[in-house]
């Protein structure tokens, strides 16, 4: 069995009892960064062996992991934070497991992720949304913005501390200064903060505030301004 186990995105108290039980029971934990995951495992009193499994070795590691699973080894996959395979390593391994679906079982535990808390606290309609994740840093970025400008539901993006200002400035250019947006910083952590308003208003708040941390950006439907106007 391959277990995809979500890990806390900030608060270690968000680790579920079932997640701890699985990590204690499996023979091997594949971790995006063993140093980061080591702190979580120590906190949860988990002594299971770890091995690195990240974006730079996923291609080379996957065949070996499949071999171990076929031999009957129970393995858990975790990332630095959140649910594996969602803007994190894991997709290639899951796809490879499905190629052996008669011999390898896969399950994903419910748990921490940044998408649903951000949507829920944004105050922006979330009955329908499009998850974009991280935009390309350079090549293809403008093409993605053009696509997003035509999306007719709420949009969710991830962004880092160094690019959040740039992202909102680009959102103003491509989606307009009056587009409703909620930018949530450091979800579940001590300095969790919500910046909410129009693109222009949120840009002003970000430029005059502390932009250190990881961000989820929730952008309202293109018709939201008309409905609220």
C-alpha positions, 0 to 999 in steps of 0.5 A: 500500500502507498499512503499519501499522508498530509502534514501540517502547513504550519501548526503541528497540532493539525497532524491527524491521529490517523496520519500519525498511526500510518507513519508509525506503521509503515516500513518507509516514509518518503519525505520531500526534505528529511530535515523538515520532516524529521522535526515533525516525526520527532514531535509525533514520536515517530521513528520510522525510517525516512528516504528523500523523495523530491522534485529532483529525484522523483523520476529516478526514485519512482521505479525503485519505490514501485519495486518495493511496493510490489515486494509488499512494502507499505510506504508513506509519502509526505511533503514539507507541508500539506497534501502530497501531489498538490503542487508538490512531488507525488504525481509521477509515483501515483501514476506509476502505481496505477499502472500496477493497480492489481498489485499496488493499492493507493490511499490518500488520508484527509488532512491539511492543505492550504486551498480549502482554508483560504477559500473558506475564510476569503469571503469570496464565493467558493461553490466553484473555483479553478485551482491554478497553483504556482504560475510559471516564473518566466516562460508561459506566465503571460499565457497563463494570465491570459487564460485566467482572465477568461476563467468565469469562476473563483481562482486560487493561486499559490505564491511565495514571499518574494513574488506576491507583490509582483503577482498582484500587480500583474493581476491588476494589469490582466484582471483589472484594479477593481477585481475582488481578491483575498490574499491569505498569509501563513495559514494556521501559523502565528502571523496568519493574516488576510488582506482583502479588497480590490486588487488595488486596495490589497496591493496598497496593504501588501506594500505597506505591510509585512509580506514575509511568508507563504501566500494563497491568493483567492481571486473573485469571479469576473462578475463579482464586482457587478453583483456587489456594485 
